[in-house]
Every structure is written in structure tokens, then in C-alpha cells.
Amino acid sequence: MVIITSVEQNSHAERAGIRGGDVLVAINGNEINDVLDYRFYLAERSISLSLHRDGEPFVAHVVKGEYADIGLEFDTPLMDKKRRCSNGCIFCFIDQNPAGMRETIYFKDDDSRLSFLHGNYITMTNLTERDVERIIKMHISPVRVSVHTMNPELRCKMMKNRRAGESLSYLRRFADAGLDICAQIVLCRGINDGAELDRSMRELVSLVPALSSVSVVPVGLTRHREGLYPLLPFSPEDCRAVIDQVTAFGDECAKKFGSRIFFASDEFYIRSKTPLPSGEFYEGYPQIENGVGMLRSFEDEFLDELEFAKDEAIRAGRTVSVATGAASYEMIKRLTDLLPPLGVTVNVYRIVNDFYGESVTVSGLLTGGDIAAQLEGKPLGDELFIPKNALRSGEEIFLDDMTLGQLTARLSVKVTPSGEDGCEFLRAILGVN
């Protein structure tokens, strides 16, 4: 049961006599505990809501469109608390944050509901039998799973959870139920790479056609690892070996299933200075949110839009700046070097991540403090563009709690967050609406 915080005016719920403060117990006889229960059982034309008001039960009836909302509001989007992660993964990035950051940064979620609603990856270690049965019954798909290894004993060691091995059995149940499975493997040098990675890929491929894609990404290591498991970074040679291994297996899958399924992340290519594959290689970019094909997609979008932009009214004589992480610097510099013929000059600045350490090169982990410290006194032109994903989602605050307004004031220039989309980025740089 969940508490209703408010009811929209003139909604189905208000007309049925439901009020804020009422407690929703069930819909059509099905118990409601969170947003998944609510949305699933609400998808009927005729619904009967069992409620409590001041401890007394009552029933409200609503007839509506099959998928129409009825106007109830709840305290949180999940209608419940987020589920904490029960693992102690040796590679956990959250454990590598420095002390003194805002409390929410240290929260580790491992919530199947967030997987469905927001694309989060789950380890499955805190799923109950009821959770598994509900995922199958509601056909919640895709299921996004952090696999890391298909070796049960090794998975327990890597995740420091005795259930880590046995929970792998859920993958077969999800596959047999016809659910789509997206997976990721965080690769740790000398632990789950090499022969163990081969084993994981060969066992995962047995889940095809349910298994749609798998990303292989290198472990992220910050300079704040005091007392943590000793992990080694991948050398350029190691990265090339991983690319070759994953690509060769992907070639096998492409011949057998018509899809590569397995993809190495952009970071392996950048660290080893290996040219990125073509856009076609990524088969529609199913793992782009995991940094697989993100740079290739960005570049292709930028170049495609550049052909159209040549015919538009561009603010000639414009000088702007771009702050970016080390991983994307060379690509951003190469692309923006194409713009002076259009009358636009771009200063591109590589921001070294002093907050987390130089080994962290992605733009999304840049802090306002690092950007400010490294750009003070530099020529920034009319406007400074920063990565939008360096800000907290929906807010104007960096990981170090500096706000966008504070950065603007410190650098005395207009600061504009730019998207990860190459088309949007180019139009912003050119000043084209």
C-alpha cells in the first residue's frame, strides 16, 4: 500500500472521490507496493481501487481509456524507497569518491525498477523470487544486467556477495520468458579479462536471441583508492588486445546471428590510439549510454549537420571556447578546426581531471572547480561551452557542488552546457537556432 499525496483537479481520481492522504491498497484486487505495480494494473479500462481513509476501507471505481492516467500523485516517482546495492564490488566507482561530497553521491542503488524506468544496470543480487516472477509476469523488458563475469565463483569474489553466482541463473529464466537482455562487463585487468572474458562471452551468447547486446568497458580508477582492492590500469597494449578479442568474437556472432552483440567501449580505442570503427559497425548504437560508439556517433552527426549549416545564416566573426575531457579532446579539436572558413573560431581546452585524477578522462566527470582553475586567464571569446553531462541531471550543479552560475561569475563569460549530440553541439557553436 502507498500513500496518495495529492489528486489532480478535474481528474478521474478526483471525480471518483479520492483525496490526498488516502492510502492506495490494491487495484482490481492486485496489491500495490510501488510504481511498477501501479502502472501495470492501471492499464485497464475499468478499475476498482481499494483504499483506506483514516483507517477505514473504501472502494472507488473508475472507467477510462485503457492506458490513461487517473490523476494520482505520490511522494516519490518510485512510490517507494530506492533499493540499496548489497554488493561490495572491488571496482565500484562510488567507493572511489573523495570524502566531503554531497550525500546523494555516495548512495549505491541496485534497483530493478530504475533499470526499467531509467536504464540503470542491475546486478540481480538483491532480487527476490517475487521480484523475478513480477519481472517475467509484467514482461519488463529490456532487463539491463551488470554481469562482469559468468564464472559464479569469480563473480562472488569480485562483488563480495555470496549470492552473486547463483543470481546468474535469473538470466536463463528471463531469456526463456522472452525478455530482451542488455548486459555490461566492467573489465578488471588480470581478473575477469583474457580467458575469463572468453568464457563470459561464450556463456552469454547461449542466451541469444534474448541477449541483444553486451558492452565491455574498462574499470574506472580514481586517485581516491586508499584501502581499496589493488587494481591495475589497462596499458595501451592491453587495450588493443581487448579490442581484438571482443571484435573477433563479435565477428563470429555476426556470421552466426546477424549481429555482433559484443562491443568494446570507446575508452579502449582511445587509450590504445586505435581508430574507431565506422558507424555501421555499431548496429544502431544499442550500448551508446555505456560509452560504446558515442564518439563515432557524435562525429558523424557533426559532419552531417555541417553540410546543412553551410547554407544557414551563421554569426560570422564569432569566437567561442569549448571545455572537454581528455578522452574527447582530439576529436573535438579536429572537428572544430573545420569551422574557421564559416567565420567561427573555436578555442578547445583539454581539462585535466585533478578532482578524480588524470586517469579519469571522460567529460561527464569534470568538475566546475577544475574547469574554472584551468581556464582562468585563458581567451574564452563570446561564450564557453561545457559538457551537459558534467552537471547533475535536471540541475545546474557539478559533482564538486560548484554551480553553473558560480562558474559563469568566476570566468566572466557566458557558460552554456552543450549536449552529447553532434548536431546540437555544432548548431550551438555556430550560433544557429
N, C-alpha and C positions, 0 to 999 in steps of 0.2 A: 504494500500500500504506500501511496505517496501523497504528500500534502499539496493541494492546489493553492498557489499564491495569489492568483488573480484570474479574472474572466474577462475576455474582450467584450466590449459593448456591442449589442445587436448580433451576437454570435449565436450559433446553435446552442452552446452550453448555457448562455445567459437566458435564452428563451425557455430552456428546459428547467430553469430554476436553480442552477448550480452557482455557488458563490465562492469567493476567495476564502480560504480557511477550511473548506470541505476537504475530506480525505477520500481519494480515489482508491477503491479496493480491488475492483475487477471490472472487466468489460466482457459482456456476453459469457459470464461465468469463468473467465480466464483471469487469474491473479496478475496484478500489475505491480511490478517492482522497479522498473526503470524505463528508459525511453524506447528500448527495443520492444519490450512487451507492449507498450502503449501504441507505438506506430503500427506494429504488426496487427494487433487486434482491433485497431481503429479503422482498418481498411475494409469496412463493410458498409453497406447502405443503411442497414437498420442495426443500431447498437443499444444495448441496455447497460447502463453504468451503475454499478453498486458502489454506494458512497456512505460515509459517516459524517454527521454534523453534530458537534457537541456530544459525541459518544453514541448517538442514535443512528441506526442504519436507515437508509432510504434509497430509492431507485429512481433514476432519471432515464427517459427514453428519447432517442434522437434518430431522425431519419434524414439522410444527407446524401451527397454524392459519394461514390464508393471510396475515393481517396481524399475526400475533402476533410479539412481540419474542422474542429468544433469550437476552438477558441479558448482552450485551457492554457494557463501559464504556470510554470513550475520554478522552483528555486534555482535549479541548475539545468544546463542543457541535457545532462545525463539522467536527471531526475533521481540522482543517487550520487554517492561519492566516487571519485576515481579510484580504481584498484591499484594499489602499490605493487611494484615489482618485488618478487620474493627471491630473486637471484642475487648472487654476488659476483657477477661476471668479471673475469680478470682483465677485460678490455673496456669496461664501462667508462664512457666518456664523462658521465656526471661525476664519478668519483675523482676525476682529474681537474675539477674546477677548483680555483683558489678559495680560501676562506673569505667570508665577509660579503658575499654576493647576496642578492635578494633570495628569500626563502624558496620561492617557486622554482628557481633554477636547480635546486637540489632534489626536487621531487621526481622519483622514478615511477612512471606509470607502466603498466603491462596489462592493458585493458582491451579485451576483445571488442567491446562496444566502440572504443575510439578507433580501432582498426577499421571497422565498418563505416563509421561516420566521417573520419578524418584521414584515413590511410595510414595510421600508425601500424608498425610491425609488432607482433606479439611473440613471446617465446612458448606459449601454451602451458607453462609450468604451473600457473595458478588456475587453470581451467578445472572446474568440477565436472562431474558426469552430467549434471543438469545443464551446464554451460555448453558442453559438446552436443548434447541432444537438442538444445534450443537452436544452436547454430545450424544444425542439419535440418531441423523442422522448419525454421524460418528461411532456409536456403540463403543464409547470409554469405554473400559472395561478391568480390573475391575475399578469401582469407589470406591475410598477409602475415607471413611467418618468418621470424628470425631463426634460421636453422643452425647456421655456423658449422655444424658437423653432423653427419648421420651415424657416427660412431657413438653409441649410447654411453659407454664408459667415459670417453673423452668429453662428451657434452656435459656430463655431470661435473667433471673436473673444471672445465672452462667456465661453467656457470655457477659452480659451487652450490648445486641444488640436486638432491638425490632423486628428484622427480624429472630431471632434465632428460634422462634417457628414455624412460617409459612414456613420456608425453609425446615422443616422436610417433607413437602408434596412432595418434589422432590424425596424422596426415593421410594415412590409408583410409580411415573412416570418412574423412572429408572428401577424398577422391572418389571413393565408392558411392558417395551420396551425390556426386555430380557437381560439387563445388569447384570453383576456379581457385587455384592456389598460386600466389606470388610469393617468392622466397628470397631471402638475402643471406649471404655468408660474409661475416666480418672475418677477414683472414688475418691470422696472427703468425708471424714468421717463426718457423720451427715447431709449430704446434698443430695447426689444422690445415697447413698447406701441403704441397707435394703429394705424396701417396694418399694422405688423408683427404685432400681435396678431390683427388681422383675417385676415391671411394664415395664421397658425398655426392658428387655429380652422377656417378653411375647408379647409386641407390635412389636418388631423387628422380632420375629420368624414368624410373619404373612407374611414377605417378602420372605420366602423360597418358591421356590428353588433359587431365585435370590440372597438371602443372603447366602454367603458361609462360613463366619467366623467372629467372634467377639472376640476381646481381651478386658479383663478387667484389667486395670493397676492402681496401686495406684498413687495418686498425688505426684509429686516430690517437696520436700520442702527444700530450701537452708536457710542459715543463713542471707541472704540479703532480708528480707521481711518487712523492715521498711515501715509503711504506707500502707501496702497491706492488703487484706481481711484476717481476722484471720482464719487460717486453722489448724486443729489438725492432727498429725501423727496417723497412724493406729498402735494400740498395737498388740503384738503377738496374743492375744485372738481375736481381731478384724480381723486379717488376716486369722486366722483359720475359722472364721465364713464366711468370703467372699469365701474362697476356698470351704467350704461345700455347700454354696448357689449356686455358679456357677457350681460346679460339679454335684449337684443334678439336676439342670435344664439341664445341658448337657446330663445327663443320660436319661432324658425324650426325648430330641431331638434325641439321638442315637437310641432309640427304635422306634420313630415315623418316622424319616427321614433317618436313617442310618448314621448320622454324629452328633458329639457332638455340633458343631457350636460355642459354647461359651467356652472360655478358660481363666482361671486366669493366670496372668503373674508369672514368676519365683520369682519376688520380694515378693509376698505374701507368697510363700513357704519358702523362705529364712528367712524372718522376723519372721515367726511363727515356724521355725525349723521343718517344715513338709516335709517328704521325697517327692522327685519329682516323678511324675508318670513315667511309662515306656515310651519308645519311641513310641509304638503303640498308646498310649493314644492321642498323638498329631496329628495323622492322616495326616502325611506328613509335619507337621510344617507350616501351612499356615500363622501363625502370628509370626514367629520367629523373624522378624525385630522389633517387638514390645516387645521383651523380653519374648516371650511365648515358652517355650521348648528349649531355647537357651543353657542352662546348660546341659540338658539331651542330646541334640544332640551332644554337644562338648564332653561330657564324652564317649558316645557310639562310636564316631569317633576316639577318642584317643585310646580306648581299642581295637577296631577292628584293627587299624593300628599297635598297639603294637604287635599283633600276627605275622604280616608280618615283622616288624622291627627286631624281634629276629633272623631272618635269614640273615640280611644285615650286611655289614661291618660298625660297629659303631666306632666312635672315642672314644675308651676306655680311661679312665683316665681324661675325660673331666669334668670340673666343671663350671657350669653356674648359673645365677640367673634369677628370674622372679619377676617383679613388677606387682601387680594386685590390683584391688579394693577389698573392704571388702566382697562384695557380692559373688565373685567367689573364694575367698582365700581358704576356706576349701576344695573345690573340686580340685583346682589346687594342693594344698599341698598333698592331698590324692593320686592323680594320679601320681605326680612326685616322690612320695615315692616308687613307683614301679620300678624306673629306676636304683638304685644302682647295682642290680645284672647284669645289662648290662654294668657296668663300667662308668656310668654317675651320677654325684652328682649335685643336684639342690637345690639352696637356694631360697626359696619362701618368698617374703616380702609383707605383707599387708600394702598398702599405705592408710593412713587416709586422707580423703579429707578435708584439712584445708581451701582450697580456697572457697569451697561452704558450708562446714560444714559436720560434721561426719554423718549426716543422709543421705547424698548422697554417695551411696556405689558402684555405677556401675563403671566399668573400663573406659568406654568411656568418663567420665567427669573428669578423673585425669588430673592434670596439670604437666608440666615439673618442675615447682618450688617445688611442693610437693614431687615429686619423688626424685629430687636432694637433698632436705633438709633432707629427711628421710633415704636416702641411703648413704650419705657421711660418709666415715669411715667404712662402712659395707663390709664384704668379698663378692665380686661380681664375682670372678672367671674369666674365659676367655671371657665371653660375658653376657650382660644383655638384657633380652627380656622384652619389654613393649607392652601393648595392641595397636594394629594398629589403632583401632578406637578412641584412645585418640588424634590422630593427625588429623588435618584438611584434608578432603578428597583430595587426589592428591598432598598434600604438606607435608612438614616436620616441622610443627609448631603446638604447643599446644594451648589450649584455652587462656593461660596467655601470649602468644606471645613468649615464650621460644622456640628456635628451637632445632631440634634433634642434630645438631652439637654442640650447646651450652651445652646440657645435656651431650653429649659424653665427651666434654672437661672438664666439671666440675667433672665428676665421673671418668675420666681417664680409661674408659673401652669402648669396642665396644658395642654400643646400637643398638639393632635390633627390629624393630616393628614386632610383630607376629600377625597372623590372628586369626579370631574368629573360624576357622575350627580346630577341634581337631586333625585331621590327619596332617595338615600343621604345627600346633604347635609342635606336637611330633617330626616330622622329623627335624624341626629346632633345637629343644633342643638336639637331638641326633647327630646333625651334619651330617645328611644323605641327600644327594642331591635328 
